[in-house]
Amino acid sequence: MTEITPDAVLDVRNEACPYPFIRTKWLMEQIAIGEVIKVVANDPDALENIDAWTKRSGDRILRIEYEGDTCIIYLKKKR
């Protein structure tokens, strides 16, 4: 598996949706096109909400990893 080096990391563990999604969206708005963020979340709805949003925004999920109940999502800004 190819290593992804994120430009920013957002740790939203122990935050309930919609906060992981809101904070992810805010950070994506702050970074430059082509940059990658790593989101670390353990709310079961976070991945579903972020995935639905990227389908509308045009941004892209590069990889999803799991460590126990924690989901690690790598997102690339496309717009």
C-alpha positions in Angstrom: 0.0 0.0 0.0 1.4 3.4 -1.0 2.1 5.8 1.8 -0.1 9.0 1.9 1.5 12.0 3.5 -1.2 14.4 4.6 -0.8 18.2 4.6 -3.1 18.4 7.7 -4.5 16.1 10.3 -7.9 16.5 11.9 -8.6 14.4 15.0 -12.3 14.4 15.7 -12.4 11.2 17.9 -15.1 11.4 20.6 -17.0 14.1 18.6 -20.6 13.2 17.5 -21.9 14.1 14.0 -22.4 16.6 12.7 -19.2 18.0 14.2 -16.7 15.6 12.5 -18.3 16.5 9.1 -18.5 20.3 9.9 -14.9 20.4 11.0 -13.8 18.3 8.0 -15.6 20.6 5.6 -14.1 23.7 7.3 -10.6 22.3 7.0 -11.1 21.4 3.4 -12.0 25.0 2.7 -8.8 26.2 4.3 -6.3 24.0 2.3 -5.1 24.5 -1.3 -6.3 22.4 -4.3 -4.4 19.2 -4.5 -3.6 19.0 -0.7 -4.6 16.1 1.4 -6.1 15.9 4.9 -6.2 12.9 7.2 -9.4 12.7 9.3 -9.4 10.5 12.4 -12.9 9.8 13.7 -14.8 7.2 15.7 -18.4 8.3 15.2 -20.0 5.7 13.1 -21.9 8.4 11.0 -18.7 10.4 10.2 -17.6 8.3 7.2 -21.1 8.2 5.7 -21.6 11.9 6.1 -18.1 12.8 4.7 -18.6 10.3 1.8 -21.9 11.8 0.8 -20.5 15.3 1.0 -17.5 14.5 -1.2 -19.8 13.2 -3.9 -21.4 16.6 -4.0 -18.3 18.7 -3.5 -16.1 17.0 -6.0 -13.4 16.4 -3.4 -12.1 12.8 -3.3 -11.6 10.1 -0.7 -8.2 8.6 -1.4 -8.2 5.9 1.3 -10.1 4.6 4.3 -8.4 2.7 7.0 -9.7 1.2 10.2 -8.0 0.8 13.6 -10.5 -0.8 15.9 -13.5 1.5 16.2 -11.5 4.4 14.6 -11.8 5.3 11.0 -9.0 7.1 9.2 -10.1 9.0 6.0 -7.7 10.6 3.6 -9.3 13.3 1.5 -7.9 15.3 -1.4 -9.1 18.7 -2.3 -10.2 18.8 -6.0 -12.0 22.1 -6.3 
